[in-house]
Amino acid sequence: MMDKVQITLEAARHNAGYSQKQAAAHLGIHYQTLAAWERDSSNVGIKTIERLSQLYQIPKDYLFFGNKNEFIRSLRQQAN
């Protein structure tokens, strides 16, 4: 069985066609807050996860929440 594919918040935002500032404005947050979440979303709350999922039009189960560098490292390990 194939594991579900997850993408980072940054990739989800790009796929949805938003700049950081546009997405942050829709969420009612500062763009630097969104930038921080895109680097490490380990501590993003469930309500925020739901809002991100709605804004980016992607099921929350397909969004990766954690450290972006760990995500990249995991992808590299899976590829080898």
ChimeraX commands (.cxc) that place a marker at each C-alpha (Angstrom):
marker #1 position 0.00,0.00,0.00 radius 0.5
marker #1 position 1.31,3.44,-0.88 radius 0.5
marker #1 position 1.88,5.97,1.88 radius 0.5
marker #1 position 0.00,9.22,1.57 radius 0.5
marker #1 position 2.05,12.02,0.09 radius 0.5
marker #1 position 2.50,15.12,2.19 radius 0.5
marker #1 position 3.72,18.54,1.14 radius 0.5
marker #1 position 5.14,21.44,3.11 radius 0.5
marker #1 position 3.13,24.55,3.91 radius 0.5
marker #1 position 5.32,26.49,1.49 radius 0.5
marker #1 position 4.59,24.05,-1.34 radius 0.5
marker #1 position 0.87,24.11,-0.55 radius 0.5
marker #1 position 0.89,27.92,-0.64 radius 0.5
marker #1 position 2.70,27.96,-3.98 radius 0.5
marker #1 position 0.30,25.37,-5.40 radius 0.5
marker #1 position -2.64,27.52,-4.30 radius 0.5
marker #1 position -1.11,30.53,-6.09 radius 0.5
marker #1 position -0.53,32.76,-3.07 radius 0.5
marker #1 position 2.46,34.86,-2.16 radius 0.5
marker #1 position 3.45,34.80,1.51 radius 0.5
marker #1 position 1.96,38.25,2.02 radius 0.5
marker #1 position -1.31,37.33,0.28 radius 0.5
marker #1 position -1.75,34.13,2.28 radius 0.5
marker #1 position -0.88,35.90,5.53 radius 0.5
marker #1 position -3.44,38.62,4.78 radius 0.5
marker #1 position -6.14,35.98,4.21 radius 0.5
marker #1 position -5.20,34.36,7.51 radius 0.5
marker #1 position -5.05,37.68,9.38 radius 0.5
marker #1 position -1.43,37.21,10.43 radius 0.5
marker #1 position 1.88,38.91,9.68 radius 0.5
marker #1 position 3.75,37.42,6.74 radius 0.5
marker #1 position 6.78,36.79,8.98 radius 0.5
marker #1 position 4.61,34.54,11.14 radius 0.5
marker #1 position 3.70,32.52,8.07 radius 0.5
marker #1 position 7.37,32.41,7.04 radius 0.5
marker #1 position 8.25,31.00,10.48 radius 0.5
marker #1 position 5.51,28.36,10.16 radius 0.5
marker #1 position 6.82,27.40,6.74 radius 0.5
marker #1 position 10.25,26.74,8.28 radius 0.5
marker #1 position 8.90,24.87,11.31 radius 0.5
marker #1 position 5.22,24.22,11.77 radius 0.5
marker #1 position 5.63,21.86,14.73 radius 0.5
marker #1 position 3.65,24.11,17.08 radius 0.5
marker #1 position 0.85,25.24,14.78 radius 0.5
marker #1 position -2.52,24.77,16.49 radius 0.5
marker #1 position -5.39,22.70,15.10 radius 0.5
marker #1 position -7.56,25.74,14.30 radius 0.5
marker #1 position -4.72,27.24,12.28 radius 0.5
marker #1 position -4.15,23.91,10.54 radius 0.5
marker #1 position -7.81,23.88,9.53 radius 0.5
marker #1 position -7.61,27.46,8.25 radius 0.5
marker #1 position -4.47,26.66,6.23 radius 0.5
marker #1 position -6.15,23.57,4.82 radius 0.5
marker #1 position -9.18,25.60,3.74 radius 0.5
marker #1 position -7.14,28.45,2.28 radius 0.5
marker #1 position -4.85,26.16,0.31 radius 0.5
marker #1 position -7.73,23.81,-0.61 radius 0.5
marker #1 position -5.87,20.69,0.46 radius 0.5
marker #1 position -6.89,18.12,3.09 radius 0.5
marker #1 position -4.99,18.73,6.31 radius 0.5
marker #1 position -3.77,15.12,6.29 radius 0.5
marker #1 position -1.75,15.96,3.19 radius 0.5
marker #1 position 0.03,18.90,4.81 radius 0.5
marker #1 position 3.35,18.24,6.53 radius 0.5
marker #1 position 3.64,19.80,9.97 radius 0.5
marker #1 position 7.12,19.86,11.44 radius 0.5
marker #1 position 10.57,21.10,10.61 radius 0.5
marker #1 position 11.11,21.69,6.88 radius 0.5
marker #1 position 14.70,20.42,7.02 radius 0.5
marker #1 position 13.52,17.16,8.61 radius 0.5
marker #1 position 10.96,16.80,5.81 radius 0.5
marker #1 position 13.64,17.25,3.14 radius 0.5
marker #1 position 15.96,14.80,4.91 radius 0.5
marker #1 position 13.13,12.25,5.06 radius 0.5
marker #1 position 12.45,12.61,1.33 radius 0.5
marker #1 position 16.12,12.08,0.54 radius 0.5
marker #1 position 16.21,8.92,2.65 radius 0.5
marker #1 position 13.11,7.56,0.92 radius 0.5
marker #1 position 14.69,8.19,-2.47 radius 0.5
marker #1 position 17.79,6.13,-1.60 radius 0.5
marker link #1:1,2 radius 0.2
marker link #1:2,3 radius 0.2
marker link #1:3,4 radius 0.2
marker link #1:4,5 radius 0.2
marker link #1:5,6 radius 0.2
marker link #1:6,7 radius 0.2
marker link #1:7,8 radius 0.2
marker link #1:8,9 radius 0.2
marker link #1:9,10 radius 0.2
marker link #1:10,11 radius 0.2
marker link #1:11,12 radius 0.2
marker link #1:12,13 radius 0.2
marker link #1:13,14 radius 0.2
marker link #1:14,15 radius 0.2
marker link #1:15,16 radius 0.2
marker link #1:16,17 radius 0.2
marker link #1:17,18 radius 0.2
marker link #1:18,19 radius 0.2
marker link #1:19,20 radius 0.2
marker link #1:20,21 radius 0.2
marker link #1:21,22 radius 0.2
marker link #1:22,23 radius 0.2
marker link #1:23,24 radius 0.2
marker link #1:24,25 radius 0.2
marker link #1:25,26 radius 0.2
marker link #1:26,27 radius 0.2
marker link #1:27,28 radius 0.2
marker link #1:28,29 radius 0.2
marker link #1:29,30 radius 0.2
marker link #1:30,31 radius 0.2
marker link #1:31,32 radius 0.2
marker link #1:32,33 radius 0.2
marker link #1:33,34 radius 0.2
marker link #1:34,35 radius 0.2
marker link #1:35,36 radius 0.2
marker link #1:36,37 radius 0.2
marker link #1:37,38 radius 0.2
marker link #1:38,39 radius 0.2
marker link #1:39,40 radius 0.2
marker link #1:40,41 radius 0.2
marker link #1:41,42 radius 0.2
marker link #1:42,43 radius 0.2
marker link #1:43,44 radius 0.2
marker link #1:44,45 radius 0.2
marker link #1:45,46 radius 0.2
marker link #1:46,47 radius 0.2
marker link #1:47,48 radius 0.2
marker link #1:48,49 radius 0.2
marker link #1:49,50 radius 0.2
marker link #1:50,51 radius 0.2
marker link #1:51,52 radius 0.2
marker link #1:52,53 radius 0.2
marker link #1:53,54 radius 0.2
marker link #1:54,55 radius 0.2
marker link #1:55,56 radius 0.2
marker link #1:56,57 radius 0.2
marker link #1:57,58 radius 0.2
marker link #1:58,59 radius 0.2
marker link #1:59,60 radius 0.2
marker link #1:60,61 radius 0.2
marker link #1:61,62 radius 0.2
marker link #1:62,63 radius 0.2
marker link #1:63,64 radius 0.2
marker link #1:64,65 radius 0.2
marker link #1:65,66 radius 0.2
marker link #1:66,67 radius 0.2
marker link #1:67,68 radius 0.2
marker link #1:68,69 radius 0.2
marker link #1:69,70 radius 0.2
marker link #1:70,71 radius 0.2
marker link #1:71,72 radius 0.2
marker link #1:72,73 radius 0.2
marker link #1:73,74 radius 0.2
marker link #1:74,75 radius 0.2
marker link #1:75,76 radius 0.2
marker link #1:76,77 radius 0.2
marker link #1:77,78 radius 0.2
marker link #1:78,79 radius 0.2
marker link #1:79,80 radius 0.2
view
